[in-house]
Amino acid sequence: MTAPAPELLEKLMHVSTATLTTALFKRGFRNVFIQGPQRMNPGPNMVGPAYTLRYIPAREDLDGLDSFADRENPQRKGVEECPEGAVFVIDSRQDSTAASAGCILATRLMMRGCKGIVTDGGFRDTPEISELAMPAYHTRPSAPTNLTKHHAVANNDPIACGGVSVFPGDIMVGDNEGVVCIPVHLVAEVAAETQEMTVFEDFVLEMVQNGASIFGLYPPTDPATKEKFKVWREEKNR
């Protein structure tokens, strides 16, 4: 499937994960918000297609420090092959007792143009990762090397992350609340709808801040609400 156009992804830079989950729920998708990971470095949205790494439990005869020298090691290989503009998504089986990655690998991804990194486990070197100019999401800091608990087995396969199915190419959107996975075939319609939803939600919030009741406003069951919204949009050039 063709990757979404850049202007489509740009729309999602201005939409919250809360709004996205509502739009996806309307389409029957209930399990799209990745449970557990929190943003380490608040800032603008993270948007990009998923590139995945999958871990299984480590095994002592395979996971020694010498395994990092193997250029086919999926963790190392994935970092060097993750496409520019992608989000590196790691299936750590929701196990944060060892690191999914550290600052050196995260920095390499950032320098290669990666849009963000997400794990349902933990990262090490978290003070340094928090300073990077790239969004990063994890469940909690974890200093032990990944080798103590995680064996990297595959790049760019379907994975589970925080209880959500993530397929390569699905669009990952992260804000300061968390991360949503949008099935790629729904991106165009969801981006268009949520852009409009966001404008309306901004209007509603302003009305509520000015003392308005939510009855008839949210949802807009009062016919006068739509007229007020039309006038507001014109005034705000939205």
Secondary structure as UniProt FT lines:
FT   HELIX           6..12
FT   TURN            13..14
FT   HELIX           17..26
FT   TURN            27..28
FT   STRAND          38..39
FT   STRAND          46..57
FT   TURN            60..62
FT   HELIX           65..69
FT   TURN            71..72
FT   HELIX           74..81
FT   TURN            84..85
FT   STRAND          87..91
FT   TURN            93..94
FT   HELIX           103..111
FT   TURN            112..113
FT   STRAND          116..119
FT   HELIX           126..129
FT   TURN            130..131
FT   STRAND          136..138
FT   HELIX           146..148
FT   STRAND          150..155
FT   STRAND          159..161
FT   TURN            162..163
FT   STRAND          164..166
FT   TURN            168..169
FT   STRAND          171..174
FT   STRAND          179..182
FT   HELIX           184..186
FT   HELIX           187..209
FT   TURN            210..211
FT   TURN            215..217
FT   HELIX           223..236
//
